[in-house]
Amino acid sequence: MISILLATYNWPQALKLCLESLATQTDRNFEIIIADDGSTDSTKQVIKQFMASTTIPIDHLWQEDQGFRKTIILNQAIAAAHGDYLIFLDGDCIVQPDFVARHRQLAQSGYLVTGSRVLLNEKLTQELMTWPHWDFQRFGSKLLSMRLSGGINKYWPLKIKFGNSFWRDYKKFIWRRIKGCNMACWKADAEAINGFDETMTGWGHEDADFVFRLQRHHIIRKSGSWATEVLHLFHQIHDQSNATENARRVHEKILAKAM
């Protein structure tokens, strides 16, 4: 079984679309563990309504809002996961119907996968918020016009999908294209490195640190581009006051390995 570890914080409208897109998956052998970093009751209500409408196993983990503590709640989600393979997803991302199937296709012992995303602009994001339910066919019917108008920043990765191949493998650690909103690894590998570094609080680079430590643990990074793209809803930039410090700490680990 695959466990989708879905991180969320106080954006119930986006979470609703995300959950509805997960309900449309062609591959149904998965569970959802919601890693909630202190959302209010409106988010709990969305989750409760979704749970009543689906047979997908769902577990809602919640911790008190004491600032950005995503690493802590994600580690709780890793521990709670029943699946042996983990897909990390954010609640402001909508997935395509083959999202789980594509990740399963790329899953391979000794590997982790860093997926890709398609950015939506503010206008398109606001339009989707008015939809009563997520409808991928409706969205997909207007892809070209949305690309030409700037609603989305990519077109072809949503139209063309490639399978598993050697060209996806990274030969060394590269900071670029690591997106915590879409990545995957084996649960045993995540546990072997003790999950995310919980001393990294505040937004920024906890995902790069996680990937770096997996690669240091001899796990090969594989690109999930042209297969696993998620639709990333527009939102204002997070408080990045801790980002510089978090980046410095990751650089220290990289330099320590090189010495």
Secondary structure, DSSP 8 states (H G I E B T S, - for coil): -EEEEEEE-S-HHHHHHHHHHHTT-S---EEEEEEESS--HHHHHHHHHHHHH--S-EEEEE---SS--HHHHHHHHHHH--SSEEEEEETTEEE-TTHHHHHHHH--TTEEEE--EEEB-HHHHHHHTT-SS--HHHHHTTHHHHHHTTSBS-SHHHH------GGGB-SS---TT--TTEEEEEHHHHHHTTSS-TT--SSSSHHHHHHHHHHHTT-EEEE-TTT--EEE--------TTHHHHHHHHHHHHHHHH-
